Amino acid sequence: MRICVILPTLNEEDGIVKIINDVPNPFVNKIVVVDGHSCDRTAELVKQCNKPACDIELMYQKDKGKGMAFQSFLNSFDLNSQDVYVMLDADCTYDPKEIRSMTAPIIKGEADVVMGNRFESENVKEVMPFTTFFGNKILTFISKLLYFKDPKDVCTGYWAFSRNFLKKIRIGAKNFDLEANLFTEAIKGGFRIKSVPIKYEKRIGKNKLRKYHAFVIISRLIKEIFS
């Protein structure tokens, strides 16, 4: 299986090198960093990275926002070149070493989409601010009510996808409503979804998530019902 890791970045100079170095090699043969025109040394550090038997590509996204980073990847990358895709944040909150367990259900033919569940992490309440923890729980509950499917952790930043899934979905999210959009596309498309317990650590660098993003996510969940 050819496995590609997608890393959306914006001013992640403090964690990007560690993330790339921790990606299991040669299990992963491709890393694509989609940069949102960082004003720090993120892009420079990516260009300096080197991993044996693993190709590292730096791509610049169109416009701003995490959702636009993912859209830029879908529109620019040859999806037929890889079999399984993994997306995780580059702020060191997620462990790249868990890519094996994240991709296993897809490799075994048991799922089309895998969502990492942060709430299974033993220390999640210690490293995640209470308002963020509570907000994520509420958003997950709303997702369950609207779509009659429990995503466990709808706003997780750790995902794995089959090639077939990425080739068929349409993403309209521009920012942090991306994860909600991925979930709704999986539900509407009848794709098999599996949740996998993951570790969660305190982020490195500045947090870009704001309280108003919760309303953006709820709006996306509702909008996709009628689209």
C-alpha positions as CSV (number, residue, x, y, z in Angstrom):
1,M,0.0,0.0,0.0
2,R,1.2,3.5,-0.9
3,I,0.5,5.8,2.0
4,C,0.5,9.6,1.8
5,V,0.5,11.9,4.8
6,I,-1.1,15.4,4.5
7,L,0.1,18.1,6.8
8,P,-1.9,21.4,6.7
9,T,0.4,24.1,8.2
10,L,0.3,27.8,9.1
11,N,3.2,29.1,11.2
12,E,4.2,25.7,12.6
13,E,7.9,26.2,12.8
14,D,8.1,24.9,16.3
15,G,6.6,21.5,15.6
16,I,6.8,20.7,11.8
17,V,10.3,19.1,11.9
18,K,9.3,16.8,14.8
19,I,6.1,15.8,13.0
20,I,7.9,14.9,9.8
21,N,10.7,13.1,11.6
22,D,8.2,11.0,13.6
23,V,6.3,9.8,10.5
24,P,7.0,6.1,10.3
25,N,9.3,5.3,7.5
26,P,9.3,3.4,5.1
27,F,5.7,2.7,6.0
28,V,4.8,6.1,4.6
29,N,6.3,6.9,1.2
30,K,4.9,10.4,0.7
31,I,4.5,13.5,2.8
32,V,2.7,16.6,1.5
33,V,2.9,19.8,3.5
34,V,0.2,22.2,2.4
35,D,1.3,25.6,3.7
36,G,-1.1,28.5,4.2
37,H,1.7,31.0,3.4
38,S,3.3,31.0,6.8
39,C,5.2,34.1,7.9
40,D,7.6,32.1,10.0
41,R,10.2,29.5,9.0
42,T,7.8,26.6,8.4
43,A,8.3,26.4,4.6
44,E,12.1,26.8,5.0
45,L,12.3,24.0,7.5
46,V,10.2,21.7,5.4
47,K,12.5,22.2,2.4
48,Q,15.5,21.2,4.7
49,C,13.8,17.9,5.8
50,N,14.9,14.6,4.4
51,K,13.7,11.1,5.0
52,P,15.1,8.0,3.3
53,A,12.6,6.3,1.0
54,C,10.0,9.0,1.7
55,D,9.3,11.9,-0.7
56,I,8.5,15.3,1.0
57,E,6.5,17.8,-1.1
58,L,5.8,21.4,-0.1
59,M,2.6,22.8,-1.6
60,Y,1.2,26.3,-1.1
61,Q,-2.6,26.5,-0.7
62,K,-5.0,28.9,-2.4
63,D,-6.6,31.4,0.0
64,K,-6.6,31.1,3.8
65,G,-8.0,28.5,6.1
66,K,-7.6,24.8,6.9
67,G,-10.5,23.8,4.7
68,M,-8.8,25.7,1.8
69,A,-5.6,23.8,2.4
70,F,-7.4,20.5,2.0
71,Q,-9.3,21.8,-1.1
72,S,-6.0,22.9,-2.6
73,F,-4.6,19.4,-2.0
74,L,-7.5,17.7,-3.6
75,N,-7.4,20.0,-6.6
76,S,-3.6,19.8,-7.2
77,F,-2.5,16.3,-6.1
78,D,-2.7,13.1,-8.3
79,L,-5.0,11.0,-6.0
80,N,-4.3,7.9,-8.2
81,S,-0.7,8.0,-7.1
82,Q,-1.4,6.8,-3.6
83,D,-3.7,4.2,-2.0
84,V,-4.3,5.5,1.5
85,Y,-4.2,9.1,2.8
86,V,-3.7,10.4,6.4
87,M,-4.3,13.9,7.6
88,L,-3.1,15.3,10.9
89,D,-2.3,18.6,12.4
90,A,1.4,19.8,12.5
91,D,1.2,21.2,16.1
92,C,2.4,17.9,17.7
93,T,-1.0,17.2,19.4
94,Y,-1.2,14.0,17.4
95,D,1.4,11.2,17.3
96,P,2.5,10.3,13.7
97,K,3.5,6.9,15.0
98,E,-0.2,6.0,15.3
99,I,-0.5,6.2,11.5
100,R,-0.2,2.4,11.4
101,S,-3.3,1.9,13.6
102,M,-5.2,4.7,11.8
103,T,-4.7,3.2,8.4
104,A,-5.2,-0.5,9.5
105,P,-9.0,-0.5,9.0
106,I,-8.6,0.8,5.5
107,I,-5.8,-1.5,4.5
108,K,-7.8,-4.5,5.8
109,G,-10.8,-3.3,3.8
110,E,-13.0,-2.6,6.9
111,A,-13.4,1.1,6.4
112,D,-13.3,4.0,3.9
113,V,-12.8,6.7,6.5
114,V,-11.1,6.5,9.9
115,M,-11.5,9.2,12.6
116,G,-9.1,9.4,15.5
117,N,-10.9,9.7,18.9
118,R,-9.1,12.1,21.3
119,F,-11.6,11.4,24.1
120,E,-10.1,7.9,24.5
121,S,-6.8,9.5,25.5
122,E,-6.1,9.2,29.2
123,N,-4.7,12.7,29.6
124,V,-7.1,14.6,27.2
125,K,-8.7,16.6,30.1
126,E,-5.3,17.6,31.3
127,V,-4.0,19.0,28.0
128,M,-7.2,20.2,26.4
129,P,-8.7,23.4,27.9
130,F,-12.1,22.8,29.5
131,T,-14.0,25.1,27.2
132,T,-12.5,23.2,24.2
133,F,-13.2,19.8,25.7
134,F,-16.8,20.8,26.4
135,G,-17.3,22.4,23.1
136,N,-16.0,19.4,21.2
137,K,-18.4,17.2,23.2
138,I,-21.3,19.4,22.3
139,L,-20.4,19.5,18.6
140,T,-20.1,15.7,18.5
141,F,-23.5,15.4,20.2
142,I,-25.1,17.8,17.7
143,S,-23.5,15.7,14.8
144,K,-25.0,12.6,16.3
145,L,-28.5,14.2,16.5
146,L,-28.4,15.5,13.0
147,Y,-27.0,12.5,11.2
148,F,-28.0,9.6,13.4
149,K,-24.4,8.4,13.5
150,D,-22.0,8.8,16.4
151,P,-18.7,10.2,15.2
152,K,-17.2,9.9,18.7
153,D,-15.0,13.0,18.0
154,V,-16.3,15.0,15.1
155,C,-13.7,17.8,15.3
156,T,-10.7,15.4,15.5
157,G,-7.6,16.5,13.5
158,Y,-6.5,13.0,12.8
159,W,-8.0,11.2,9.8
160,A,-7.3,8.4,7.3
161,F,-9.0,8.1,4.0
162,S,-9.2,5.6,1.1
163,R,-8.3,6.9,-2.3
164,N,-11.9,6.2,-3.4
165,F,-13.3,8.4,-0.7
166,L,-11.2,11.4,-1.6
167,K,-11.9,11.0,-5.3
168,K,-15.7,11.1,-4.8
169,I,-16.2,13.8,-2.1
170,R,-16.9,17.5,-2.5
171,I,-15.5,19.8,0.1
172,G,-16.9,23.3,0.5
173,A,-15.4,24.1,3.9
174,K,-12.9,26.9,4.0
175,N,-11.7,26.8,7.6
176,F,-12.1,24.7,10.8
177,D,-15.4,23.4,9.5
178,L,-13.4,21.0,7.4
179,E,-13.7,18.1,9.8
180,A,-17.5,18.5,10.0
181,N,-17.6,18.6,6.2
182,L,-15.5,15.4,5.9
183,F,-17.9,13.7,8.3
184,T,-21.0,14.8,6.5
185,E,-19.5,13.7,3.1
186,A,-18.8,10.2,4.5
187,I,-22.4,9.9,5.9
188,K,-24.1,11.2,2.7
189,G,-21.9,9.1,0.5
190,G,-22.6,5.9,2.4
191,F,-19.0,5.3,3.2
192,R,-17.9,3.1,6.0
193,I,-16.6,5.0,9.0
194,K,-14.5,3.7,11.9
195,S,-13.3,5.4,15.0
196,V,-9.9,4.6,16.5
197,P,-8.6,5.6,19.9
198,I,-5.6,8.0,19.7
199,K,-3.3,9.8,22.1
200,Y,-3.6,13.6,22.5
201,E,-0.9,15.9,23.7
202,K,-0.5,19.6,24.4
203,R,0.0,21.6,21.2
204,I,3.3,23.3,20.3
205,G,2.9,26.8,19.0
206,K,0.0,29.2,18.9
207,N,-3.6,28.0,19.0
208,K,-5.5,29.3,15.9
209,L,-9.0,28.0,17.0
210,R,-11.4,30.6,18.2
211,K,-14.8,30.3,20.0
212,Y,-16.7,31.6,17.0
213,H,-15.5,28.7,15.0
214,A,-18.0,26.5,16.9
215,F,-20.8,28.4,15.1
216,V,-19.1,27.9,11.8
217,I,-18.9,24.2,12.4
218,I,-22.6,24.0,13.4
219,S,-23.6,26.0,10.3
220,R,-21.6,23.5,8.2
221,L,-23.4,20.5,9.8
222,I,-26.8,22.0,9.2
223,K,-26.0,23.3,5.7
224,E,-24.8,19.8,4.5
225,I,-28.2,18.3,5.4
226,F,-29.8,20.3,2.6
227,S,-27.0,20.2,0.0
